């Protein structure tokens, strides 16, 4: 390995010397910089306080070059590349959070539904400052992610800083296999509720199955759709395009523009609307990023849906995965994406049509009226032989009552449907 690497550096230096004779000043400066890299590499290899493998040095140099460009470009060694491919297919090991780097620490873009991180209470916008007591500061994003992954059922201790909480706090999470069910659906009386947790290879087919099933259950009572993209960290671009197309009959969905004009690509919708033209409401928040912003932006620009919630994350860049023969791959930011109106949301986000903060309404003890049950020595209420509740066994009804944004969206959608019905009379 050492001989091959040194030979490669020597060959590069030779090529630089030969090319420099016929190059202009800009090219010569470029070759001098490459020669500088070779000199530093050799000095570290030869004189560092302890021996460091050449492969590790090269990998670190590649990663440093890419991560210095933006938070989303990085080098993936062979193992990381395999892990990424598994994750894209919708099943992987870890904690269940989508993360980025901000100010030297890990920032949670969003937790994935029904994963160890979500169950432990990790929230979008949290900052992870320590992993098992080791500071994150100084690590690359890839290194931090690698530390968060580990054997199934093993524990990891996260130190979390949260806005509005005075001091960082610690959370112990048990790693598990993360199986992402990309699409979930249920009926909210006469409305189809669809939640997309991330955009994997299974998303569009899952959406089609969910819509077909729920529409068949409702029949002619079908009133509209609530599409929930909250805390959706994104994923595959082609799936975001397909989901947008599922609710649009025509028009541009998104365009991607690279460094050169010829790298501009535009994606348009085909005829067919899974919601049959009925009212559509999309829920977003600060954890809605990347592919979910493409969907929200396309439906908003075409006035196909009303966007409700809070401003989205603002990741408007496209990463290309470039495999390197026998050496993993690089994830490189190659383009920005634009909504149909030509708006880039990079670092801006999607602004909802109706701003609705998530609030939780709790019953207050102070100020409520006294009742019989408050009187001392009151007679106890008789117990019913059978007690039922309005849940399906997993607490969904209780959760719906607490979800103010969803309740608002359902009320608004029914109002839109009523106006549409009256105008058609």
C-alpha positions as CSV (number, residue, x, y, z in Angstrom):
1,X,0.0,0.0,0.0
2,X,2.8,2.4,0.9
3,X,4.6,1.8,-2.3
4,X,1.5,2.3,-4.4
5,X,0.6,5.6,-2.6
6,X,4.2,7.0,-2.8
7,X,4.3,6.0,-6.5
8,X,1.1,7.8,-7.1
9,X,2.4,10.9,-5.4
10,X,5.6,10.7,-7.4
11,X,3.7,10.2,-10.7
12,X,1.5,13.2,-9.8
13,X,4.5,15.3,-9.1
14,X,6.2,14.3,-12.4
15,X,3.0,15.1,-14.3
16,X,2.9,18.5,-12.6
17,X,6.4,19.3,-13.5
18,X,6.0,18.3,-17.2
19,X,2.7,20.1,-17.5
20,X,4.0,23.3,-15.8
21,X,6.3,23.9,-18.8
22,X,3.4,24.6,-21.1
23,X,0.9,25.9,-18.6
24,X,-0.1,29.5,-17.9
25,X,0.5,31.1,-14.5
26,X,-2.9,29.9,-13.1
27,X,-2.2,26.3,-14.0
28,X,1.3,26.5,-12.6
29,X,-0.1,27.8,-9.3
30,X,-2.5,24.8,-9.3
31,X,0.4,22.4,-9.8
32,X,2.4,24.0,-7.0
33,X,-0.5,23.5,-4.6
34,X,-0.7,19.8,-5.5
35,X,3.0,19.6,-5.0
36,X,2.5,21.2,-1.6
37,X,0.0,18.4,-0.7
38,X,2.6,15.8,-1.6
39,X,5.2,17.5,0.5
40,X,2.9,17.7,3.6
41,X,1.7,14.1,3.1
42,X,5.3,12.8,3.1
43,X,6.3,14.9,6.1
44,X,3.4,13.7,8.2
45,X,4.0,10.1,7.1
46,X,7.6,10.3,8.0
47,X,7.8,12.5,11.1
48,X,4.5,12.5,12.9
49,X,4.8,11.5,16.6
50,X,3.3,8.1,15.8
51,X,2.9,6.0,12.7
52,X,-0.2,6.8,10.7
53,X,-1.5,4.6,7.9
54,X,-1.3,6.2,4.5
55,X,-4.9,5.1,3.7
56,X,-6.2,7.0,6.8
57,X,-4.2,10.1,5.8
58,X,-5.6,10.1,2.2
59,X,-9.2,9.4,3.5
60,X,-8.9,12.3,6.0
61,X,-7.5,14.6,3.3
62,X,-10.4,13.8,1.0
63,X,-13.0,14.2,3.7
64,X,-11.4,17.5,4.8
65,X,-11.5,18.8,1.2
66,X,-15.1,18.0,0.7
67,X,-16.5,19.0,4.1
68,X,-14.9,22.4,3.8
69,X,-17.1,23.1,0.9
70,X,-20.5,22.8,2.6
71,X,-22.2,20.7,5.3
72,X,-23.6,18.1,2.8
73,X,-20.5,17.2,0.7
74,X,-18.3,14.4,2.1
75,X,-16.2,11.3,1.3
76,X,-17.8,7.9,1.9
77,X,-15.4,5.0,2.4
78,X,-16.6,1.6,1.2
79,X,-18.4,0.8,4.4
80,X,-20.1,4.2,4.7
81,X,-21.2,3.9,1.0
82,X,-22.8,0.5,1.7
83,X,-24.6,1.9,4.7
84,X,-25.9,4.8,2.7
85,X,-27.3,2.5,0.0
86,X,-29.0,0.4,2.7
87,X,-30.5,3.6,4.2
88,X,-31.9,4.7,0.9
89,X,-33.7,1.4,0.5
90,X,-35.5,2.2,3.8
91,X,-33.8,0.0,6.4
92,X,-30.7,0.7,8.4
93,X,-29.2,0.6,11.8
94,X,-28.8,3.5,14.2
95,X,-30.7,6.0,16.3
96,X,-33.2,7.3,13.7
97,X,-32.2,10.9,13.3
98,X,-31.4,13.0,10.2
99,X,-28.5,15.3,11.1
100,X,-26.3,18.1,9.8
101,X,-23.3,20.1,11.2
102,X,-23.8,23.6,12.5
103,X,-21.2,25.6,14.4
104,X,-19.1,22.5,14.9
105,X,-21.8,20.4,16.6
106,X,-24.4,18.0,15.3
107,X,-27.8,19.6,14.7
108,X,-30.9,17.4,14.4
109,X,-32.8,18.1,11.2
110,X,-35.6,15.8,12.3
111,X,-36.1,12.5,14.2
112,X,-37.7,9.7,12.2
113,X,-41.0,8.5,13.4
114,X,-41.1,5.5,15.7
115,X,-37.4,5.2,16.2
116,X,-35.2,5.1,19.3
117,X,-34.4,8.8,19.0
118,X,-38.1,9.8,18.5
119,X,-39.2,7.7,21.5
120,X,-36.4,9.3,23.6
121,X,-37.8,12.7,22.9
122,X,-35.1,14.1,20.5
123,X,-36.6,17.0,18.6
124,X,-35.8,18.9,15.4
125,X,-33.4,21.7,16.1
126,X,-31.7,20.0,19.0
127,X,-27.9,20.2,19.2
128,X,-25.9,17.1,20.1
129,X,-22.7,18.4,21.8
130,X,-21.3,15.1,23.2
131,X,-21.4,11.4,22.3
132,X,-20.7,9.1,25.3
133,X,-19.1,12.1,27.0
134,X,-16.8,12.9,24.1
135,X,-17.2,16.4,22.6
136,X,-18.5,16.5,19.0
137,X,-16.5,19.7,18.4
138,X,-13.7,18.8,16.1
139,X,-15.4,15.8,14.4
140,X,-16.6,15.7,10.9
141,X,-20.3,14.9,10.3
142,X,-19.3,11.5,9.0
143,X,-17.2,10.8,12.1
144,X,-20.1,11.8,14.4
145,X,-22.6,9.7,12.5
146,X,-20.2,6.7,12.7
147,X,-20.0,7.1,16.5
148,X,-23.8,7.2,16.7
149,X,-24.1,3.9,14.9
150,X,-23.2,0.7,16.6
151,X,-24.3,-2.8,17.6
152,X,-28.1,-3.4,17.9
153,X,-29.3,-3.0,21.6
154,X,-26.1,-1.1,22.6
155,X,-26.4,2.2,24.5
156,X,-25.2,5.6,23.6
157,X,-25.3,8.7,25.8
158,X,-26.1,11.9,24.1
159,X,-25.6,15.4,25.6
160,X,-28.3,17.6,24.1
161,X,-28.6,21.4,24.0
162,X,-32.1,22.6,23.3
163,X,-33.4,26.1,22.6
164,X,-35.4,27.4,25.5
165,X,-33.8,24.9,27.9
166,X,-31.2,26.6,30.2
167,X,-28.7,23.7,30.5
168,X,-27.7,20.8,28.2
169,X,-29.2,17.5,29.3
170,X,-28.3,13.9,28.8
171,X,-30.3,11.2,27.0
172,X,-29.5,7.5,26.9
173,X,-30.7,5.8,23.7
174,X,-30.5,2.1,22.8
175,X,-29.6,1.6,19.2
176,X,-31.9,-0.5,17.0
177,X,-32.5,-1.5,13.4
178,X,-34.3,1.4,11.8
179,X,-37.0,0.2,9.5
180,X,-38.6,3.2,7.9
181,X,-42.2,2.8,6.9
182,X,-42.1,5.8,4.5
183,X,-45.8,6.2,4.1
184,X,-48.6,5.9,6.7
185,X,-52.2,6.7,6.3
186,X,-55.5,6.7,8.2
187,X,-59.0,8.2,7.9
188,X,-60.0,11.3,9.7
189,X,-63.7,10.9,9.2
190,X,-64.2,11.9,5.5
191,X,-60.6,13.0,5.0
192,X,-57.6,10.9,4.0
193,X,-54.5,11.7,6.2
194,X,-51.2,10.6,4.7
195,X,-47.9,11.0,6.5
196,X,-44.6,10.7,4.6
197,X,-41.7,10.3,7.0
198,X,-38.9,10.3,4.4
199,X,-38.4,9.8,0.7
200,X,-37.0,6.3,0.1
201,X,-37.3,4.0,-2.9
202,X,-40.7,2.8,-1.5
203,X,-42.4,6.2,-1.1
204,X,-44.3,6.7,-4.3
205,X,-45.6,3.1,-4.5
206,X,-46.5,3.4,-0.8
207,X,-48.4,6.6,-1.5
208,X,-50.4,5.0,-4.4
209,X,-51.3,2.0,-2.3
210,X,-52.4,4.2,0.7
211,X,-54.5,6.5,-1.5
212,X,-56.2,3.6,-3.3
213,X,-57.1,1.9,0.0
214,X,-58.4,4.9,1.8
215,X,-60.4,6.2,-1.2
216,X,-62.1,2.8,-1.6
217,X,-63.0,2.9,2.1
218,X,-64.6,6.3,1.8
219,X,-66.3,6.0,-1.5
220,X,-68.3,9.1,-2.4
221,X,-67.7,10.5,1.1
222,X,-64.0,11.3,0.1
223,X,-63.6,15.0,0.9
224,X,-59.9,15.7,0.5
225,X,-56.3,14.9,1.7
226,X,-54.0,16.1,4.4
227,X,-50.4,15.4,3.4
228,X,-48.1,15.6,6.5
229,X,-44.5,16.4,5.7
230,X,-43.5,17.6,9.2
231,X,-40.1,16.5,10.4
232,X,-39.5,14.8,7.0
233,X,-35.8,15.2,6.4
234,X,-35.9,14.5,2.7
235,X,-34.3,11.7,0.6
236,X,-34.5,10.7,-3.0
237,X,-35.1,13.5,-5.5
238,X,-37.0,11.2,-8.0
239,X,-39.4,10.2,-5.2
240,X,-40.1,13.8,-4.3
241,X,-40.9,14.5,-8.0
242,X,-43.1,11.4,-8.2
243,X,-45.1,12.5,-5.0
244,X,-45.5,16.0,-6.4
245,X,-46.7,14.6,-9.7
246,X,-49.2,12.4,-7.9
247,X,-51.2,15.5,-7.1
248,X,-50.5,17.6,-10.2
249,X,-51.9,17.3,-13.7
250,X,-49.4,19.5,-15.5
251,X,-46.7,22.1,-15.1
252,X,-43.1,22.1,-13.8
253,X,-42.4,20.4,-10.5
254,X,-38.8,21.5,-9.9
255,X,-35.7,22.5,-11.7
256,X,-32.1,21.8,-10.8
257,X,-29.4,24.2,-11.9
258,X,-25.7,23.4,-11.7
259,X,-22.5,25.3,-12.4
260,X,-23.0,25.3,-16.1
261,X,-26.1,26.2,-18.1
262,X,-26.2,22.8,-19.8
263,X,-26.6,21.2,-16.4
264,X,-30.1,22.7,-15.9
265,X,-32.8,20.0,-15.7
266,X,-36.5,20.6,-15.5
267,X,-39.1,18.0,-14.3
268,X,-42.7,18.3,-15.3
269,X,-46.0,16.7,-14.1
270,X,-48.0,14.2,-16.1
271,X,-51.8,13.9,-16.1
272,X,-53.3,12.2,-13.1
273,X,-54.3,13.4,-9.6
274,X,-54.6,10.9,-6.8
275,X,-56.8,13.3,-4.9
276,X,-59.2,13.7,-7.8
277,X,-58.8,17.5,-7.7
278,X,-60.3,17.7,-4.2
279,X,-58.8,20.1,-1.6
280,X,-55.3,19.3,-0.4
281,X,-53.5,20.6,2.7
282,X,-49.8,20.1,3.3
283,X,-48.3,20.3,6.8
284,X,-44.7,21.4,7.2
285,X,-42.4,22.6,10.0
286,X,-38.8,23.4,10.7
287,X,-37.9,19.7,10.4
288,X,-39.2,19.5,6.8
289,X,-36.1,19.6,4.6
290,X,-34.9,18.9,1.1
291,X,-37.2,16.6,-0.8
292,X,-40.2,17.5,1.4
293,X,-39.6,21.1,0.5
294,X,-39.6,20.3,-3.2
295,X,-43.1,18.8,-2.8
296,X,-44.4,21.6,-0.7
297,X,-42.9,24.2,-3.0
298,X,-44.3,22.6,-6.2
299,X,-47.8,22.2,-4.7
300,X,-47.8,25.8,-3.3
301,X,-46.6,27.4,-6.5
302,X,-49.2,25.7,-8.6
303,X,-51.9,26.6,-5.9
304,X,-52.8,23.0,-5.8
305,X,-52.4,22.8,-2.0
306,X,-52.6,25.1,1.0
307,X,-49.4,24.9,3.0
308,X,-49.9,25.1,6.8
309,X,-47.5,25.1,9.7
310,X,-44.2,26.8,10.2
311,X,-41.3,27.7,7.9
312,X,-39.3,24.7,6.6
313,X,-35.6,23.9,7.1
314,X,-34.2,25.5,3.9
315,X,-32.0,22.9,2.3
316,X,-32.2,23.7,-1.4
317,X,-29.1,21.9,-2.7
318,X,-28.7,18.6,-4.7
319,X,-26.1,16.1,-3.8
320,X,-24.8,13.6,-6.3
321,X,-23.3,10.3,-5.3
322,X,-20.2,9.6,-7.4
323,X,-18.9,6.0,-6.9
324,X,-15.2,5.6,-6.9
325,X,-14.1,2.2,-8.2
326,X,-13.0,0.2,-5.2
327,X,-12.9,3.2,-2.9
328,X,-16.4,4.0,-1.8
329,X,-17.9,7.3,-3.2
330,X,-18.1,11.0,-2.8
331,X,-21.2,12.9,-1.9
332,X,-20.9,16.2,-3.8
333,X,-23.2,19.2,-4.0
334,X,-23.7,19.7,-7.7
335,X,-26.8,21.8,-8.1
336,X,-29.4,23.9,-6.4
337,X,-33.1,23.2,-6.9
338,X,-35.8,25.8,-7.7
339,X,-39.5,25.7,-7.2
340,X,-41.7,26.2,-10.3
341,X,-41.8,30.0,-9.7
342,X,-38.0,30.0,-10.0
343,X,-37.4,30.5,-6.3
344,X,-34.4,29.0,-4.5
345,X,-35.2,28.0,-1.0
346,X,-31.5,27.4,0.0
347,X,-31.1,28.8,3.6
348,X,-34.6,30.4,3.2
349,X,-37.1,27.6,3.5
350,X,-40.7,27.4,2.4
351,X,-43.0,29.9,4.0
352,X,-46.5,28.4,4.8
353,X,-49.6,30.0,3.4
354,X,-51.0,29.9,6.9
355,X,-48.6,30.1,9.8
356,X,-49.7,27.8,12.6
357,X,-47.4,27.1,15.5
358,X,-47.8,23.8,17.2
359,X,-49.3,24.3,20.6
360,X,-50.5,21.8,23.2
361,X,-53.6,22.7,25.1
362,X,-53.5,21.5,28.6
363,X,-56.3,21.7,31.1
364,X,-55.4,24.1,33.9
365,X,-56.3,23.2,37.5
366,X,-56.4,26.7,38.7
367,X,-59.5,28.7,37.9
368,X,-61.7,25.8,37.0
369,X,-65.1,25.4,38.6
370,X,-65.5,23.1,41.5
371,X,-67.7,20.0,41.0
372,X,-69.2,17.3,43.1
373,X,-66.0,15.3,42.7
374,X,-64.1,18.0,44.6
375,X,-66.2,17.7,47.7
376,X,-64.8,15.7,50.6
377,X,-66.4,12.3,51.2
378,X,-68.4,12.5,47.9
379,X,-70.0,9.3,46.6
380,X,-67.9,7.5,44.1
381,X,-69.1,7.2,40.5
382,X,-70.3,3.8,39.5
383,X,-68.0,1.9,37.2
384,X,-69.3,0.8,33.8
385,X,-69.0,-2.8,32.9
386,X,-67.5,-1.9,29.5
387,X,-65.5,1.1,28.7
388,X,-64.6,2.1,25.1
389,X,-62.6,5.0,23.8
390,X,-62.2,6.5,20.4
391,X,-58.8,5.0,19.6
392,X,-57.7,2.2,17.4
393,X,-55.5,0.7,20.2
394,X,-52.4,2.7,19.6
395,X,-53.4,6.1,21.1
396,X,-53.9,7.8,17.7
397,X,-57.1,9.6,18.8
398,X,-55.4,11.0,21.9
399,X,-52.5,12.2,19.8
400,X,-54.8,13.8,17.3
401,X,-56.4,15.8,20.1
402,X,-53.0,17.1,21.1
403,X,-51.9,17.9,17.5
404,X,-53.1,21.5,17.1
405,X,-51.7,21.9,13.6
406,X,-53.4,18.8,12.3
407,X,-56.7,19.8,13.9
408,X,-56.4,23.2,12.3
409,X,-55.6,21.6,8.9
410,X,-58.6,19.3,9.1
411,X,-61.0,22.1,10.0
412,X,-59.6,24.3,7.2
413,X,-59.8,21.5,4.6
414,X,-63.4,20.8,5.5
415,X,-64.2,24.4,5.1
416,X,-62.5,24.5,1.7
417,X,-64.5,21.4,0.6
418,X,-67.8,23.0,1.8
419,X,-67.1,26.2,-0.2
420,X,-66.2,24.1,-3.2
421,X,-69.4,22.1,-2.9
422,X,-71.6,25.2,-2.6
423,X,-69.9,27.0,-5.5
424,X,-70.7,23.9,-7.7
425,X,-74.4,24.1,-6.9
